Amino acid sequence: MALTRFIHQETVLGFAKDLRDYPTTMPGGVERDTNKRVLRARCFSKKLLHALHPKPVHAVAVSNAQRQIGPLHQGRVDRLIVRRAIEVKMPDHDLDCLIIGGGPAGLTAAVYLARYHRRVAVVDSGVSRAGLIPESHNYPGFPDGISGNQLLLSLRAQAAHYGVRVVSGTVTALQRRKPGFCATFDGEELPARFVLLATGIVDKHPSMEGLDAAVADGLVRYCPVCDAYEATDKKIAVFGSGSDAASKAKFLRGYSADVTWLRPSGDDASADDIESLAEASIDIIDAVQELGRSGAGIQAAAAGRVHHFDLVYPALGCDVRSGMATQLGAEANDVGCLKVDEYQRTTVEGLYAAGDVVSDLHQIAVATGHAAIAATHIHKSLPAGLRAAPDYAVTAG
Ligand SMILES: Cc1cc2nc3c(=O)[nH]c(=O)nc-3n(C[C@H](O)[C@H](O)[C@H](O)COP(=O)(O)OP(=O)(O)OC[C@H]3O[C@@H](n4cnc5c(N)ncnc54)[C@H](O)[C@@H]3O)c2cc1C
């Protein structure tokens, strides 16, 4: 896959006096528009612009494209006029910012950076936690709720509106390159001045048949902050070990008088935890072997008995997708969430992080807030982008 997919946030239009003998598609993503007599260069290079006109123009190289535009300027460019070249000042790197992860955090940052006229690309492996949300009722602005997938689609559409490319794939490695970074993606190296890591977390799931459908139906839930309100006065179970599970059960007790802690075999809960749950009138069932679905609810088998609940919150922890950053030396807490400062900067210079990969409060509103802060700081840290006057025109000499 060619890097040129990433680097044409702004389109250069080359007008030709006579385009009839140009093919409709040319190397380097250059296309001829038959009706409008326009050459659209999806990416462009200094070499091309110099070929179009010997004087400097207010546009700057996109170096990776150079190898692809050769045939366009061989012998015929003197017939072209550059009508409009858009200033883009980033001589050292192709991208101002590479965003790894296209969930709410990554897509929000992309919208902000694109609206700052920065060159930005998002690489996304397509497993956003938000995609698991059947319907969110706590994300501001949607009084009737919105599904996670609908929100992701809207964010993608908003990013696309500003020319952001969201490319499907997985960034497999990130290396320092002074200044900036080089990401490995799809066998290519992708250089960027700044990187925003928005890779999120992966919940640890209980082993249970039909788990995906149970999550979609709201019977298995991961986030009481998100949706405990919708579980008000229901028969709620929490499945997991230790203090995290105990505190989740206590939190949920504020929503229902009927909360049960399902402890797997081998749980090492402290006496304090057990006592505090007893004080809050939370039942405890020990040695729970398995969870399953029972009609419109959930069942748990323990000591030869089957217990029924309206829904269950697993409290099994998560894997934080912060490995790429910690390999570069970024500091993380004991769970793996990246440490950041008030501008979302990790402890590695130029590397920012936003969303679940950072926060303990795993919320869309938090993720998008992080993203706005990070994107704005990245923008201010880049060289000023001095915009050329519109309709800058040069006639080929
Ligand atoms: C069932 C459920 C219900 C929830 N309900 C709510 C709710 O009602 N309200 C609320 O505020 N929050 C809710 N949440 C939490 C919310 O989904 C997260 O807080 C939010 O998705 C975090 O956004 P993010 O962008 O940080 O991470 P994510 O949305 O997880 O996105 C991370 C993205 O990074 C990509 N990625 C990871 N590694 C790579 C890589 N190496 N290369 C390329 N891409 C990569 C992943 O594919 C993914 O698309 C819920 C979560 C769950 C599981």
The ligand as a MOL file (V3000), in Angstrom:
LIG
                    3D

  0  0  0     0  0            999 V3000
M  V30 BEGIN CTAB
M  V30 COUNTS 53 58 0 0 0
M  V30 BEGIN ATOM
M  V30 1 C -20.4320 -2.2810 26.3890 0
M  V30 2 C -19.8730 -0.8930 26.5690 0
M  V30 3 C -20.7390 0.1630 26.7760 0
M  V30 4 C -20.2420 1.4510 26.9620 0
M  V30 5 N -21.1160 2.4720 27.1230 0
M  V30 6 C -20.6660 3.7290 27.2350 0
M  V30 7 C -21.5530 4.8140 27.4060 0
M  V30 8 O -22.7600 4.6400 27.4280 0
M  V30 9 N -21.0350 6.0580 27.5580 0
M  V30 10 C -19.6880 6.2820 27.5480 0
M  V30 11 O -19.2600 7.4350 27.6900 0
M  V30 12 N -18.8150 5.2740 27.3480 0
M  V30 13 C -19.2610 4.0040 27.1990 0
M  V30 14 N -18.3640 2.9760 27.0440 0
M  V30 15 C -16.9290 3.2870 27.0290 0
M  V30 16 C -16.4890 3.8430 25.6690 0
M  V30 17 O -16.7880 2.8890 24.6770 0
M  V30 18 C -14.9980 4.1480 25.6870 0
M  V30 19 O -14.7020 5.0020 26.7580 0
M  V30 20 C -14.5860 4.8160 24.3850 0
M  V30 21 O -14.8520 3.9730 23.2860 0
M  V30 22 C -13.1000 5.1460 24.4290 0
M  V30 23 O -12.7080 5.6830 23.1990 0
M  V30 24 P -11.1950 5.5130 22.6740 0
M  V30 25 O -11.1610 6.2420 21.3870 0
M  V30 26 O -10.2410 5.8780 23.7420 0
M  V30 27 O -10.9830 3.9520 22.4810 0
M  V30 28 P -11.7590 2.9460 21.5070 0
M  V30 29 O -13.1340 3.4070 21.2440 0
M  V30 30 O -11.6130 1.5880 22.0860 0
M  V30 31 O -10.9600 3.0430 20.1470 0
M  V30 32 C -9.6360 2.5830 20.0430 0
M  V30 33 C -9.3860 2.2740 18.5860 0
M  V30 34 O -7.9810 2.0410 18.3860 0
M  V30 35 C -7.8320 1.0000 17.4480 0
M  V30 36 N -6.4920 0.4320 17.6050 0
M  V30 37 C -5.9690 -0.1870 18.6890 0
M  V30 38 N -4.6880 -0.5290 18.4640 0
M  V30 39 C -4.4080 -0.1280 17.1990 0
M  V30 40 C -3.2370 -0.2040 16.3760 0
M  V30 41 N -2.1030 -0.7510 16.8240 0
M  V30 42 N -3.2850 0.2950 15.1220 0
M  V30 43 C -4.4270 0.8580 14.6560 0
M  V30 44 N -5.5550 0.9600 15.3940 0
M  V30 45 C -5.5360 0.4670 16.6440 0
M  V30 46 C -8.9560 0.0230 17.7860 0
M  V30 47 O -9.2860 -0.8030 16.6900 0
M  V30 48 C -10.0920 1.0080 18.1160 0
M  V30 49 O -10.8780 1.2950 16.9660 0
M  V30 50 C -18.8290 1.6810 26.8970 0
M  V30 51 C -17.9660 0.6020 26.6720 0
M  V30 52 C -18.4680 -0.6710 26.5280 0
M  V30 53 C -17.5240 -1.8140 26.2740 0
M  V30 END ATOM
M  V30 BEGIN BOND
M  V30 1 1 1 2
M  V30 2 1 2 3
M  V30 3 2 2 52
M  V30 4 2 3 4
M  V30 5 1 4 5
M  V30 6 1 4 50
M  V30 7 2 5 6
M  V30 8 1 6 7
M  V30 9 1 6 13
M  V30 10 2 7 8
M  V30 11 1 7 9
M  V30 12 1 9 10
M  V30 13 2 10 11
M  V30 14 1 10 12
M  V30 15 2 12 13
M  V30 16 1 13 14
M  V30 17 1 14 15
M  V30 18 1 14 50
M  V30 19 1 15 16
M  V30 20 1 16 17
M  V30 21 1 16 18
M  V30 22 1 18 19
M  V30 23 1 18 20
M  V30 24 1 20 21
M  V30 25 1 20 22
M  V30 26 1 22 23
M  V30 27 1 23 24
M  V30 28 2 24 25
M  V30 29 1 24 26
M  V30 30 1 24 27
M  V30 31 1 27 28
M  V30 32 2 28 29
M  V30 33 1 28 30
M  V30 34 1 28 31
M  V30 35 1 31 32
M  V30 36 1 32 33
M  V30 37 1 33 34
M  V30 38 1 33 48
M  V30 39 1 34 35
M  V30 40 1 35 36
M  V30 41 1 35 46
M  V30 42 1 36 37
M  V30 43 1 36 45
M  V30 44 2 37 38
M  V30 45 1 38 39
M  V30 46 1 39 40
M  V30 47 2 39 45
M  V30 48 1 40 41
M  V30 49 2 40 42
M  V30 50 1 42 43
M  V30 51 2 43 44
M  V30 52 1 44 45
M  V30 53 1 46 47
M  V30 54 1 46 48
M  V30 55 1 48 49
M  V30 56 2 50 51
M  V30 57 1 51 52
M  V30 58 1 52 53
M  V30 END BOND
M  V30 END CTAB
M  END
